[in-house]
């Protein structure tokens, strides 16, 4: 499986701190190996658009979808609590 990023996701990633980028990179690596890895806490976010949510840490989430053999990261955002 491969990973790709939308323009928005690239911009979101670029705005993260260095520490958050390292956490995101770790989670993306785990996602490619096992998208149900416990630390990612994946769940279906939008059934109609087939978008999933994954966890970077307690405060940040990423949104993705599967397109063929590619995991397409749509956005990375602060989690609204």
PDB file of N, CA, C and O in Angstrom:
ATOM      1  N   UNK A   1       0.835  -1.171   0.000  1.00  0.00           N
ATOM      2  CA  UNK A   1       0.000   0.000   0.000  1.00  0.00           C
ATOM      3  C   UNK A   1       0.889   1.247   0.000  1.00  0.00           C
ATOM      4  O   UNK A   1       1.979   1.244   0.572  1.00  0.00           O
ATOM      5  N   UNK A   2       0.414   2.297  -0.640  1.00  0.00           N
ATOM      6  CA  UNK A   2       1.130   3.564  -0.695  1.00  0.00           C
ATOM      7  C   UNK A   2       0.293   4.640  -0.029  1.00  0.00           C
ATOM      8  O   UNK A   2      -0.884   4.437   0.273  1.00  0.00           O
ATOM      9  N   UNK A   3       0.917   5.789   0.196  1.00  0.00           N
ATOM     10  CA  UNK A   3       0.220   6.909   0.815  1.00  0.00           C
ATOM     11  C   UNK A   3       0.348   8.130  -0.089  1.00  0.00           C
ATOM     12  O   UNK A   3       1.389   8.344  -0.711  1.00  0.00           O
ATOM     13  N   UNK A   4      -0.707   8.920  -0.158  1.00  0.00           N
ATOM     14  CA  UNK A   4      -0.707  10.161  -0.934  1.00  0.00           C
ATOM     15  C   UNK A   4      -1.443  11.220  -0.110  1.00  0.00           C
ATOM     16  O   UNK A   4      -2.243  10.901   0.769  1.00  0.00           O
ATOM     17  N   UNK A   5      -1.156  12.473  -0.413  1.00  0.00           N
ATOM     18  CA  UNK A   5      -1.727  13.582   0.342  1.00  0.00           C
ATOM     19  C   UNK A   5      -2.423  14.572  -0.582  1.00  0.00           C
ATOM     20  O   UNK A   5      -1.930  14.881  -1.667  1.00  0.00           O
ATOM     21  N   UNK A   6      -3.566  15.061  -0.139  1.00  0.00           N
ATOM     22  CA  UNK A   6      -4.238  16.141  -0.865  1.00  0.00           C
ATOM     23  C   UNK A   6      -3.436  17.426  -0.644  1.00  0.00           C
ATOM     24  O   UNK A   6      -2.588  17.489   0.247  1.00  0.00           O
ATOM     25  N   UNK A   7      -3.705  18.435  -1.447  1.00  0.00           N
ATOM     26  CA  UNK A   7      -3.048  19.739  -1.269  1.00  0.00           C
ATOM     27  C   UNK A   7      -3.316  20.259   0.136  1.00  0.00           C
ATOM     28  O   UNK A   7      -2.416  20.771   0.801  1.00  0.00           O
ATOM     29  N   UNK A   8      -4.559  20.123   0.582  1.00  0.00           N
ATOM     30  CA  UNK A   8      -4.901  20.584   1.932  1.00  0.00           C
ATOM     31  C   UNK A   8      -4.100  19.835   2.986  1.00  0.00           C
ATOM     32  O   UNK A   8      -3.583  20.448   3.921  1.00  0.00           O
ATOM     33  N   UNK A   9      -3.991  18.513   2.846  1.00  0.00           N
ATOM     34  CA  UNK A   9      -3.256  17.714   3.829  1.00  0.00           C
ATOM     35  C   UNK A   9      -1.786  18.113   3.865  1.00  0.00           C
ATOM     36  O   UNK A   9      -1.177  18.132   4.935  1.00  0.00           O
ATOM     37  N   UNK A  10      -1.215  18.430   2.712  1.00  0.00           N
ATOM     38  CA  UNK A  10       0.181  18.885   2.665  1.00  0.00           C
ATOM     39  C   UNK A  10       0.319  20.203   3.426  1.00  0.00           C
ATOM     40  O   UNK A  10       1.243  20.375   4.220  1.00  0.00           O
ATOM     41  N   UNK A  11      -0.595  21.122   3.180  1.00  0.00           N
ATOM     42  CA  UNK A  11      -0.569  22.409   3.882  1.00  0.00           C
ATOM     43  C   UNK A  11      -0.764  22.212   5.383  1.00  0.00           C
ATOM     44  O   UNK A  11      -0.086  22.845   6.191  1.00  0.00           O
ATOM     45  N   UNK A  12      -1.698  21.327   5.752  1.00  0.00           N
ATOM     46  CA  UNK A  12      -1.939  21.027   7.166  1.00  0.00           C
ATOM     47  C   UNK A  12      -0.679  20.463   7.812  1.00  0.00           C
ATOM     48  O   UNK A  12      -0.299  20.876   8.907  1.00  0.00           O
ATOM     49  N   UNK A  13      -0.033  19.517   7.131  1.00  0.00           N
ATOM     50  CA  UNK A  13       1.178  18.883   7.642  1.00  0.00           C
ATOM     51  C   UNK A  13       2.286  19.912   7.820  1.00  0.00           C
ATOM     52  O   UNK A  13       2.975  19.924   8.839  1.00  0.00           O
ATOM     53  N   UNK A  14       2.451  20.774   6.824  1.00  0.00           N
ATOM     54  CA  UNK A  14       3.506  21.798   6.879  1.00  0.00           C
ATOM     55  C   UNK A  14       3.321  22.752   8.055  1.00  0.00           C
ATOM     56  O   UNK A  14       4.296  23.312   8.556  1.00  0.00           O
ATOM     57  N   UNK A  15       2.088  22.942   8.496  1.00  0.00           N
ATOM     58  CA  UNK A  15       1.828  23.867   9.601  1.00  0.00           C
ATOM     59  C   UNK A  15       2.019  23.230  10.978  1.00  0.00           C
ATOM     60  O   UNK A  15       1.967  23.930  11.989  1.00  0.00           O
ATOM     61  N   UNK A  16       2.238  21.918  11.032  1.00  0.00           N
ATOM     62  CA  UNK A  16       2.442  21.239  12.315  1.00  0.00           C
ATOM     63  C   UNK A  16       3.822  21.557  12.881  1.00  0.00           C
ATOM     64  O   UNK A  16       4.754  21.872  12.141  1.00  0.00           O
ATOM     65  N   UNK A  17       3.937  21.469  14.195  1.00  0.00           N
ATOM     66  CA  UNK A  17       5.250  21.614  14.835  1.00  0.00           C
ATOM     67  C   UNK A  17       6.103  20.392  14.486  1.00  0.00           C
ATOM     68  O   UNK A  17       5.588  19.377  14.017  1.00  0.00           O
ATOM     69  N   UNK A  18       7.390  20.502  14.717  1.00  0.00           N
ATOM     70  CA  UNK A  18       8.291  19.380  14.445  1.00  0.00           C
ATOM     71  C   UNK A  18       7.906  18.129  15.209  1.00  0.00           C
ATOM     72  O   UNK A  18       7.953  17.023  14.671  1.00  0.00           O
ATOM     73  N   UNK A  19       7.524  18.307  16.465  1.00  0.00           N
ATOM     74  CA  UNK A  19       7.124  17.175  17.308  1.00  0.00           C
ATOM     75  C   UNK A  19       5.872  16.499  16.759  1.00  0.00           C
ATOM     76  O   UNK A  19       5.792  15.271  16.721  1.00  0.00           O
ATOM     77  N   UNK A  20       4.891  17.301  16.333  1.00  0.00           N
ATOM     78  CA  UNK A  20       3.670  16.729  15.767  1.00  0.00           C
ATOM     79  C   UNK A  20       3.932  16.049  14.430  1.00  0.00           C
ATOM     80  O   UNK A  20       3.294  15.045  14.116  1.00  0.00           O
ATOM     81  N   UNK A  21       4.857  16.578  13.641  1.00  0.00           N
ATOM     82  CA  UNK A  21       5.207  15.929  12.372  1.00  0.00           C
ATOM     83  C   UNK A  21       5.774  14.539  12.624  1.00  0.00           C
ATOM     84  O   UNK A  21       5.453  13.593  11.904  1.00  0.00           O
ATOM     85  N   UNK A  22       6.619  14.414  13.647  1.00  0.00           N
ATOM     86  CA  UNK A  22       7.179  13.094  13.981  1.00  0.00           C
ATOM     87  C   UNK A  22       6.078  12.128  14.403  1.00  0.00           C
ATOM     88  O   UNK A  22       6.078  10.963  14.006  1.00  0.00           O
ATOM     89  N   UNK A  23       5.140  12.619  15.210  1.00  0.00           N
ATOM     90  CA  UNK A  23       4.012  11.776  15.629  1.00  0.00           C
ATOM     91  C   UNK A  23       3.165  11.369  14.423  1.00  0.00           C
ATOM     92  O   UNK A  23       2.760  10.212  14.303  1.00  0.00           O
ATOM     93  N   UNK A  24       2.900  12.329  13.531  1.00  0.00           N
ATOM     94  CA  UNK A  24       2.098  12.043  12.338  1.00  0.00           C
ATOM     95  C   UNK A  24       2.801  11.012  11.471  1.00  0.00           C
ATOM     96  O   UNK A  24       2.171  10.071  10.990  1.00  0.00           O
ATOM     97  N   UNK A  25       4.101  11.183  11.267  1.00  0.00           N
ATOM     98  CA  UNK A  25       4.867  10.230  10.447  1.00  0.00           C
ATOM     99  C   UNK A  25       4.771   8.820  11.021  1.00  0.00           C
ATOM    100  O   UNK A  25       4.614   7.849  10.280  1.00  0.00           O
ATOM    101  N   UNK A  26       4.867   8.716  12.344  1.00  0.00           N
ATOM    102  CA  UNK A  26       4.761   7.410  12.998  1.00  0.00           C
ATOM    103  C   UNK A  26       3.384   6.798  12.750  1.00  0.00           C
ATOM    104  O   UNK A  26       3.277   5.620  12.410  1.00  0.00           O
ATOM    105  N   UNK A  27       2.331   7.601  12.920  1.00  0.00           N
ATOM    106  CA  UNK A  27       0.975   7.097  12.729  1.00  0.00           C
ATOM    107  C   UNK A  27       0.730   6.702  11.269  1.00  0.00           C
ATOM    108  O   UNK A  27       0.071   5.695  11.007  1.00  0.00           O
ATOM    109  N   UNK A  28       1.251   7.479  10.319  1.00  0.00           N
ATOM    110  CA  UNK A  28       1.086   7.140   8.907  1.00  0.00           C
ATOM    111  C   UNK A  28       1.795   5.823   8.593  1.00  0.00           C
ATOM    112  O   UNK A  28       1.291   5.011   7.817  1.00  0.00           O
ATOM    113  N   UNK A  29       2.962   5.615   9.197  1.00  0.00           N
ATOM    114  CA  UNK A  29       3.695   4.363   8.999  1.00  0.00           C
ATOM    115  C   UNK A  29       2.888   3.179   9.540  1.00  0.00           C
ATOM    116  O   UNK A  29       2.780   2.141   8.887  1.00  0.00           O
ATOM    117  N   UNK A  30       2.328   3.345  10.728  1.00  0.00           N
ATOM    118  CA  UNK A  30       1.485   2.289  11.303  1.00  0.00           C
ATOM    119  C   UNK A  30       0.250   2.052  10.444  1.00  0.00           C
ATOM    120  O   UNK A  30      -0.173   0.911  10.258  1.00  0.00           O
ATOM    121  N   UNK A  31      -0.322   3.119   9.926  1.00  0.00           N
ATOM    122  CA  UNK A  31      -1.512   3.026   9.085  1.00  0.00           C
ATOM    123  C   UNK A  31      -1.245   2.151   7.863  1.00  0.00           C
ATOM    124  O   UNK A  31      -2.091   1.344   7.477  1.00  0.00           O
ATOM    125  N   UNK A  32      -0.083   2.309   7.260  1.00  0.00           N
ATOM    126  CA  UNK A  32       0.251   1.524   6.070  1.00  0.00           C
ATOM    127  C   UNK A  32       0.440   0.042   6.405  1.00  0.00           C
ATOM    128  O   UNK A  32       0.155  -0.823   5.577  1.00  0.00           O
ATOM    129  N   UNK A  33       0.914  -0.246   7.605  1.00  0.00           N
ATOM    130  CA  UNK A  33       1.130  -1.637   8.018  1.00  0.00           C
ATOM    131  C   UNK A  33      -0.159  -2.308   8.475  1.00  0.00           C
ATOM    132  O   UNK A  33      -0.405  -3.476   8.171  1.00  0.00           O
ATOM    133  N   UNK A  34      -0.992  -1.545   9.219  1.00  0.00           N
ATOM    134  CA  UNK A  34      -2.215  -2.105   9.788  1.00  0.00           C
ATOM    135  C   UNK A  34      -3.150  -0.952  10.132  1.00  0.00           C
ATOM    136  O   UNK A  34      -2.998  -0.321  11.177  1.00  0.00           O
ATOM    137  N   UNK A  35      -4.109  -0.675   9.266  1.00  0.00           N
ATOM    138  CA  UNK A  35      -4.945   0.494   9.489  1.00  0.00           C
ATOM    139  C   UNK A  35      -5.831   0.373  10.727  1.00  0.00           C
ATOM    140  O   UNK A  35      -6.467   1.349  11.126  1.00  0.00           O
ATOM    141  N   UNK A  36      -5.878  -0.784  11.326  1.00  0.00           N
ATOM    142  CA  UNK A  36      -6.631  -0.976  12.578  1.00  0.00           C
ATOM    143  C   UNK A  36      -5.713  -1.017  13.804  1.00  0.00           C
ATOM    144  O   UNK A  36      -6.116  -1.495  14.864  1.00  0.00           O
ATOM    145  N   UNK A  37      -4.494  -0.523  13.664  1.00  0.00           N
ATOM    146  CA  UNK A  37      -3.566  -0.506  14.793  1.00  0.00           C
ATOM    147  C   UNK A  37      -4.211   0.260  15.947  1.00  0.00           C
ATOM    148  O   UNK A  37      -4.789   1.325  15.729  1.00  0.00           O
ATOM    149  N   UNK A  38      -4.120  -0.265  17.172  1.00  0.00           N
ATOM    150  CA  UNK A  38      -4.818   0.354  18.312  1.00  0.00           C
ATOM    151  C   UNK A  38      -4.470   1.823  18.563  1.00  0.00           C
ATOM    152  O   UNK A  38      -5.339   2.592  18.974  1.00  0.00           O
ATOM    153  N   UNK A  39      -3.235   2.224  18.327  1.00  0.00           N
ATOM    154  CA  UNK A  39      -2.877   3.614  18.636  1.00  0.00           C
ATOM    155  C   UNK A  39      -3.460   4.613  17.641  1.00  0.00           C
ATOM    156  O   UNK A  39      -3.537   5.804  17.940  1.00  0.00           O
ATOM    157  N   UNK A  40      -3.870   4.150  16.471  1.00  0.00           N
ATOM    158  CA  UNK A  40      -4.453   5.049  15.477  1.00  0.00           C
ATOM    159  C   UNK A  40      -5.934   5.287  15.767  1.00  0.00           C
ATOM    160  O   UNK A  40      -6.477   6.347  15.455  1.00  0.00           O
ATOM    161  N   UNK A  41      -6.564   4.308  16.354  1.00  0.00           N
ATOM    162  CA  UNK A  41      -7.993   4.394  16.695  1.00  0.00           C
ATOM    163  C   UNK A  41      -8.840   4.808  15.490  1.00  0.00           C
ATOM    164  O   UNK A  41      -9.628   5.751  15.574  1.00  0.00           O
ATOM    165  N   UNK A  42      -8.676   4.109  14.387  1.00  0.00           N
ATOM    166  CA  UNK A  42      -9.430   4.442  13.180  1.00  0.00           C
ATOM    167  C   UNK A  42     -10.917   4.193  13.374  1.00  0.00           C
ATOM    168  O   UNK A  42     -11.333   3.266  14.068  1.00  0.00           O
ATOM    169  N   UNK A  43     -11.694   5.044  12.742  1.00  0.00           N
ATOM    170  CA  UNK A  43     -13.136   4.845  12.717  1.00  0.00           C
ATOM    171  C   UNK A  43     -13.680   5.516  11.464  1.00  0.00           C
ATOM    172  O   UNK A  43     -13.088   6.456  10.935  1.00  0.00           O
ATOM    173  N   UNK A  44     -14.802   5.022  11.008  1.00  0.00           N
ATOM    174  CA  UNK A  44     -15.457   5.609   9.837  1.00  0.00           C
ATOM    175  C   UNK A  44     -15.982   6.971  10.248  1.00  0.00           C
ATOM    176  O   UNK A  44     -16.718   7.089  11.228  1.00  0.00           O
ATOM    177  N   UNK A  45     -15.610   7.994   9.508  1.00  0.00           N
ATOM    178  CA  UNK A  45     -16.012   9.358   9.834  1.00  0.00           C
ATOM    179  C   UNK A  45     -17.226   9.796   9.020  1.00  0.00           C
ATOM    180  O   UNK A  45     -18.151  10.413   9.549  1.00  0.00           O
ATOM    181  N   UNK A  46     -17.210   9.469   7.719  1.00  0.00           N
ATOM    182  CA  UNK A  46     -18.304   9.864   6.834  1.00  0.00           C
ATOM    183  C   UNK A  46     -18.611   8.710   5.896  1.00  0.00           C
ATOM    184  O   UNK A  46     -17.864   8.452   4.952  1.00  0.00           O
ATOM    185  N   UNK A  47     -19.693   8.028   6.153  1.00  0.00           N
ATOM    186  CA  UNK A  47     -20.085   6.850   5.368  1.00  0.00           C
ATOM    187  C   UNK A  47     -20.335   7.199   3.901  1.00  0.00           C
ATOM    188  O   UNK A  47     -19.894   6.475   3.008  1.00  0.00           O
ATOM    189  N   UNK A  48     -21.034   8.292   3.650  1.00  0.00           N
ATOM    190  CA  UNK A  48     -21.390   8.675   2.282  1.00  0.00           C
ATOM    191  C   UNK A  48     -20.160   8.974   1.428  1.00  0.00           C
ATOM    192  O   UNK A  48     -20.120   8.622   0.249  1.00  0.00           O
ATOM    193  N   UNK A  49     -19.156   9.624   2.022  1.00  0.00           N
ATOM    194  CA  UNK A  49     -17.934   9.966   1.278  1.00  0.00           C
ATOM    195  C   UNK A  49     -16.831   8.927   1.471  1.00  0.00           C
ATOM    196  O   UNK A  49     -15.754   9.052   0.888  1.00  0.00           O
ATOM    197  N   UNK A  50     -17.093   7.903   2.283  1.00  0.00           N
ATOM    198  CA  UNK A  50     -16.141   6.838   2.579  1.00  0.00           C
ATOM    199  C   UNK A  50     -14.831   7.387   3.161  1.00  0.00           C
ATOM    200  O   UNK A  50     -13.739   6.977   2.767  1.00  0.00           O
ATOM    201  N   UNK A  51     -14.970   8.321   4.106  1.00  0.00           N
ATOM    202  CA  UNK A  51     -13.799   8.933   4.744  1.00  0.00           C
ATOM    203  C   UNK A  51     -13.656   8.381   6.162  1.00  0.00           C
ATOM    204  O   UNK A  51     -14.626   8.254   6.909  1.00  0.00           O
ATOM    205  N   UNK A  52     -12.413   8.062   6.496  1.00  0.00           N
ATOM    206  CA  UNK A  52     -12.070   7.531   7.806  1.00  0.00           C
ATOM    207  C   UNK A  52     -11.336   8.578   8.619  1.00  0.00           C
ATOM    208  O   UNK A  52     -10.782   9.529   8.068  1.00  0.00           O
ATOM    209  N   UNK A  53     -11.333   8.400   9.945  1.00  0.00           N
ATOM    210  CA  UNK A  53     -10.593   9.271  10.849  1.00  0.00           C
ATOM    211  C   UNK A  53      -9.556   8.444  11.580  1.00  0.00           C
ATOM    212  O   UNK A  53      -9.814   7.307  11.974  1.00  0.00           O
ATOM    213  N   UNK A  54      -8.365   9.035  11.758  1.00  0.00           N
ATOM    214  CA  UNK A  54      -7.319   8.406  12.542  1.00  0.00           C
ATOM    215  C   UNK A  54      -6.733   9.405  13.517  1.00  0.00           C
ATOM    216  O   UNK A  54      -6.862  10.616  13.339  1.00  0.00           O
ATOM    217  N   UNK A  55      -6.095   8.894  14.535  1.00  0.00           N
ATOM    218  CA  UNK A  55      -5.577   9.735  15.617  1.00  0.00           C
ATOM    219  C   UNK A  55      -4.063   9.917  15.491  1.00  0.00           C
ATOM    220  O   UNK A  55      -3.323   8.951  15.307  1.00  0.00           O
ATOM    221  N   UNK A  56      -3.620  11.165  15.595  1.00  0.00           N
ATOM    222  CA  UNK A  56      -2.183  11.444  15.693  1.00  0.00           C
ATOM    223  C   UNK A  56      -1.808  11.476  17.173  1.00  0.00           C
ATOM    224  O   UNK A  56      -0.863  10.815  17.602  1.00  0.00           O
ATOM    225  N   UNK A  57      -2.555  12.248  17.933  1.00  0.00           N
ATOM    226  CA  UNK A  57      -2.420  12.257  19.391  1.00  0.00           C
ATOM    227  C   UNK A  57      -3.757  12.704  19.980  1.00  0.00           C
ATOM    228  O   UNK A  57      -4.766  12.713  19.275  1.00  0.00           O
ATOM    229  N   UNK A  58      -3.777  13.065  21.233  1.00  0.00           N
ATOM    230  CA  UNK A  58      -5.052  13.434  21.868  1.00  0.00           C
ATOM    231  C   UNK A  58      -5.698  14.657  21.228  1.00  0.00           C
ATOM    232  O   UNK A  58      -6.917  14.821  21.286  1.00  0.00           O
ATOM    233  N   UNK A  59      -4.881  15.517  20.616  1.00  0.00           N
ATOM    234  CA  UNK A  59      -5.402  16.777  20.093  1.00  0.00           C
ATOM    235  C   UNK A  59      -5.531  16.850  18.580  1.00  0.00           C
ATOM    236  O   UNK A  59      -6.192  17.756  18.072  1.00  0.00           O
ATOM    237  N   UNK A  60      -4.920  15.923  17.838  1.00  0.00           N
ATOM    238  CA  UNK A  60      -4.928  16.007  16.377  1.00  0.00           C
ATOM    239  C   UNK A  60      -5.435  14.729  15.728  1.00  0.00           C
ATOM    240  O   UNK A  60      -5.158  13.620  16.185  1.00  0.00           O
ATOM    241  N   UNK A  61      -6.185  14.917  14.653  1.00  0.00           N
ATOM    242  CA  UNK A  61      -6.730  13.811  13.872  1.00  0.00           C
ATOM    243  C   UNK A  61      -6.379  13.998  12.407  1.00  0.00           C
ATOM    244  O   UNK A  61      -6.136  15.111  11.941  1.00  0.00           O
ATOM    245  N   UNK A  62      -6.360  12.883  11.695  1.00  0.00           N
ATOM    246  CA  UNK A  62      -6.219  12.961  10.240  1.00  0.00           C
ATOM    247  C   UNK A  62      -7.381  12.209   9.608  1.00  0.00           C
ATOM    248  O   UNK A  62      -7.936  11.281  10.196  1.00  0.00           O
ATOM    249  N   UNK A  63      -7.729  12.622   8.423  1.00  0.00           N
ATOM    250  CA  UNK A  63      -8.865  12.057   7.699  1.00  0.00           C
ATOM    251  C   UNK A  63      -8.342  11.480   6.400  1.00  0.00           C
ATOM    252  O   UNK A  63      -7.532  12.102   5.712  1.00  0.00           O
ATOM    253  N   UNK A  64      -8.812  10.278   6.067  1.00  0.00           N
ATOM    254  CA  UNK A  64      -8.264   9.591   4.899  1.00  0.00           C
ATOM    255  C   UNK A  64      -9.320   8.725   4.247  1.00  0.00           C
ATOM    256  O   UNK A  64     -10.384   8.463   4.809  1.00  0.00           O
ATOM    257  N   UNK A  65      -8.989   8.288   3.034  1.00  0.00           N
ATOM    258  CA  UNK A  65      -9.844   7.346   2.318  1.00  0.00           C
ATOM    259  C   UNK A  65      -8.953   6.400   1.548  1.00  0.00           C
ATOM    260  O   UNK A  65      -7.781   6.686   1.303  1.00  0.00           O
ATOM    261  N   UNK A  66      -9.514   5.282   1.173  1.00  0.00           N
ATOM    262  CA  UNK A  66      -8.799   4.286   0.384  1.00  0.00           C
ATOM    263  C   UNK A  66      -9.183   4.465  -1.080  1.00  0.00           C
ATOM    264  O   UNK A  66     -10.364   4.490  -1.425  1.00  0.00           O
ATOM    265  N   UNK A  67      -8.184   4.587  -1.922  1.00  0.00           N
ATOM    266  CA  UNK A  67      -8.417   4.710  -3.361  1.00  0.00           C
ATOM    267  C   UNK A  67      -7.522   3.686  -4.063  1.00  0.00           C
ATOM    268  O   UNK A  67      -6.349   3.942  -4.335  1.00  0.00           O
ATOM    269  N   UNK A  68      -8.104   2.533  -4.346  1.00  0.00           N
ATOM    270  CA  UNK A  68      -7.307   1.443  -4.915  1.00  0.00           C
ATOM    271  C   UNK A  68      -6.299   0.982  -3.881  1.00  0.00           C
ATOM    272  O   UNK A  68      -6.670   0.669  -2.750  1.00  0.00           O
ATOM    273  N   UNK A  69      -5.029   0.936  -4.254  1.00  0.00           N
ATOM    274  CA  UNK A  69      -3.970   0.535  -3.332  1.00  0.00           C
ATOM    275  C   UNK A  69      -3.318   1.709  -2.643  1.00  0.00           C
ATOM    276  O   UNK A  69      -2.189   1.599  -2.162  1.00  0.00           O
ATOM    277  N   UNK A  70      -4.014   2.842  -2.585  1.00  0.00           N
ATOM    278  CA  UNK A  70      -3.448   4.065  -2.006  1.00  0.00           C
ATOM    279  C   UNK A  70      -4.288   4.534  -0.824  1.00  0.00           C
ATOM    280  O   UNK A  70      -5.518   4.554  -0.884  1.00  0.00           O
ATOM    281  N   UNK A  71      -3.603   4.907   0.243  1.00  0.00           N
ATOM    282  CA  UNK A  71      -4.261   5.588   1.363  1.00  0.00           C
ATOM    283  C   UNK A  71      -4.103   7.072   1.072  1.00  0.00           C
ATOM    284  O   UNK A  71      -2.985   7.585   1.034  1.00  0.00           O
ATOM    285  N   UNK A  72      -5.217   7.760   0.866  1.00  0.00           N
ATOM    286  CA  UNK A  72      -5.208   9.169   0.483  1.00  0.00           C
ATOM    287  C   UNK A  72      -5.574  10.013   1.699  1.00  0.00           C
ATOM    288  O   UNK A  72      -6.719  10.004   2.152  1.00  0.00           O
ATOM    289  N   UNK A  73      -4.583  10.749   2.228  1.00  0.00           N
ATOM    290  CA  UNK A  73      -4.812  11.605   3.387  1.00  0.00           C
ATOM    291  C   UNK A  73      -5.486  12.880   2.892  1.00  0.00           C
ATOM    292  O   UNK A  73      -4.935  13.603   2.062  1.00  0.00           O
ATOM    293  N   UNK A  74      -6.671  13.144   3.403  1.00  0.00           N
ATOM    294  CA  UNK A  74      -7.483  14.284   2.964  1.00  0.00           C
ATOM    295  C   UNK A  74      -7.165  15.538   3.767  1.00  0.00           C
ATOM    296  O   UNK A  74      -7.055  16.623   3.198  1.00  0.00           O
ATOM    297  N   UNK A  75      -7.015  15.400   5.101  1.00  0.00           N
ATOM    298  CA  UNK A  75      -6.797  16.557   5.960  1.00  0.00           C
ATOM    299  C   UNK A  75      -6.178  16.125   7.282  1.00  0.00           C
ATOM    300  O   UNK A  75      -6.288  14.969   7.690  1.00  0.00           O
ATOM    301  N   UNK A  76      -5.526  17.075   7.942  1.00  0.00           N
ATOM    302  CA  UNK A  76      -4.988  16.888   9.288  1.00  0.00           C
ATOM    303  C   UNK A  76      -5.465  18.097  10.086  1.00  0.00           C
ATOM    304  O   UNK A  76      -5.162  19.238   9.738  1.00  0.00           O
ATOM    305  N   UNK A  77      -6.210  17.841  11.155  1.00  0.00           N
ATOM    306  CA  UNK A  77      -6.795  18.963  11.895  1.00  0.00           C
ATOM    307  C   UNK A  77      -6.721  18.757  13.408  1.00  0.00           C
ATOM    308  O   UNK A  77      -6.553  17.642  13.902  1.00  0.00           O
ATOM    309  N   UNK A  78      -6.852  19.870  14.117  1.00  0.00           N
ATOM    310  CA  UNK A  78      -6.978  19.816  15.565  1.00  0.00           C
ATOM    311  C   UNK A  78      -8.340  19.204  15.867  1.00  0.00           C
ATOM    312  O   UNK A  78      -9.338  19.539  15.230  1.00  0.00           O
ATOM    313  N   UNK A  79      -8.368  18.314  16.836  1.00  0.00           N
ATOM    314  CA  UNK A  79      -9.597  17.620  17.186  1.00  0.00           C
ATOM    315  C   UNK A  79     -10.518  18.550  17.973  1.00  0.00           C
ATOM    316  O   UNK A  79     -10.119  19.073  19.014  1.00  0.00           O
ATOM    317  N   UNK A  80     -11.737  18.762  17.494  1.00  0.00           N
ATOM    318  CA  UNK A  80     -12.658  19.613  18.248  1.00  0.00           C
ATOM    319  C   UNK A  80     -13.175  18.864  19.473  1.00  0.00           C
ATOM    320  O   UNK A  80     -13.816  17.820  19.347  1.00  0.00           O
ATOM    321  N   UNK A  81     -12.898  19.391  20.632  1.00  0.00           N
ATOM    322  CA  UNK A  81     -13.319  18.706  21.870  1.00  0.00           C
ATOM    323  C   UNK A  81     -14.516  19.373  22.451  1.00  0.00           C
ATOM    324  O   UNK A  81     -15.018  18.945  23.491  1.00  0.00           O
TER     325      UNK A  81
END
